[in-house]
Amino acid sequence: MKRRRVVRIALPLVALLTACSDPAAPGTDTDAATTTSSSSSSSGGEPTTGTPPITTDAESGSGSGDASTGAPACDPTNLALSERGFIPRGEARPGNTLARCGEDRWYFAAPSESTVEIKLTRTAGSASTAAIAYPDEDPTSVWDKALTPPIAPGSAIFAVPRSGEFALHLRSDDPELAAGYDLEIRCILGCERETTRFPVMFVHGWTGFEKIGPLTYFYGVAAMVEAMGFPHKVAVLDPYNDTNIRAAQLVDQIDETLTTWRARKVDLLGHSQGGIDSRCAVSTFGYGDRVSAVMTIASPHRGTYVTDLALGLAPGAGEAVVGGLLNFIGAVTAQQKSDALASFYSLSEKHMIEEFNPENPDDPQVQYISYTGRTCNVADFLNPDKNCQDLVDPLIGWSHDILALNRGVNDGLVTVDSAKWGDYRGEMIADHIDEVGQILGVTDPKFDHLAFYRDRVRGLAAEQH
């Protein structure tokens, strides 16, 4: 598919080094050693390192290899890179040890239009220097393409150029010596703004689109998260087609989003078929190393019975059902109907259970999270014993009743049981249309779709996605 122009985000940066005293290194007693207090991310996949002892000048040979052990001199152009983990905003990482001949890399996230302070304190051994870079920067280029001047022990101010994750590299001023340091990152301006580590991609389901006139598929959601500070992208896939075709379009847009945002990974948030497309992108197309989380909203992980009826895969009034589905998604031309039938098969119980799920196992690198909706017809809504709090939209009332009769509680198109996948986190009081704020933001009173998606992106941020 034709790629859209990739725009690199590069805003002016201000890095001001404030005068802070560099505390003298502790004595060179070989019994004095620091310990590492590193965090490990729940999703970023960065292992923490152990704590090598701080060595003295005599032990290291300072610049000429280790005379006592015969260790070769360090190659300053090829230091061993240690992944140290993610530092949530406002937290410190004291008591770290940078190994001889090593370079440490930490990650932190900050929103655009904010400013953070980086505080680096020398605690033992050699002094160290830090540099901030985009997380996708080649480690060999970090020091030439850093977003700030070198950060010596003391404090530096970083004006954040775009929302998302950044890499903080540290190396010893004398690579022959280990270095002990404390590290703290805190927000000082624009701290009301928010961000995830990775851009959130919203992936639409049937009849999906990014924008037609005033109407958006995830109604008002993109504008809301942008105002909050979150990095995001709305995927634009075929309105209805085979999952593999839509997933191929999605991976192209994942690549584009990674480049645009200078990111290592994305978070995929898919509604309906969009959640299945997201799983396909991870497993079939091998994007598990570029996706941190897949969050699915009312996605038919075990298929939806109405498509089996429509295609004659299950006994029943198939012709009437296929007509109802085509009418719902607005497929009117022969080509649109052909693409819609391909989509129906992709979401059938037969295909999802017998083919798709076995061929698309979950990737252990990715966290899978799911939500589903629940609604009911007029009779159940008016019956207090049913405790139903959402009245199904007339557009999908017919399919709701078919599913309720044959498969159980549902949102009008997908059953609660089919929508559960991975870490299942509960139900929305909403039908399949309300779940994305349609039509025109009007949903049943007990479901606020903007609050729902606001909480979802905040949850991704809290879980370091």
Secondary structure, DSSP 8 states (H G I E B T S, - for coil): --------------EEEE-----------TT----------SSS------------HHHH-SSS-BTTTTB----TTS-EEEEEEE--TT-EEEEEEE-TTEEEEEEEEE-TT-EEEEEEEEEEES-EEEEEE-TTS-GGGTTTS-SSS-B-SEEEEEE--SSEEEEEEEEESSTTS-EEEEEEEEEEESTT----SS-EEEE--TT--S-BTTB-SSTTHHHHHHHHT--EEE----SS--HHHHHHHHHHHHHHHHHHHT-S-EEEEEETHHHHHHHHHHHTTT-TTSEEEEEEES--TT--HHHHHHTTSSSS-HHHHHHHHHHHHT--SHHHHHHHHHHHHHTSHHHIIIIIHHHS---TTSEEEEEEEE-B-HHHHT-GGG----B--GGGHHHHHHHHHHT-SBSSSSBHHHH--SEEEEEEEB-TTGGGTTTTT---TT--HHHHHHHHHHHHHHTT-
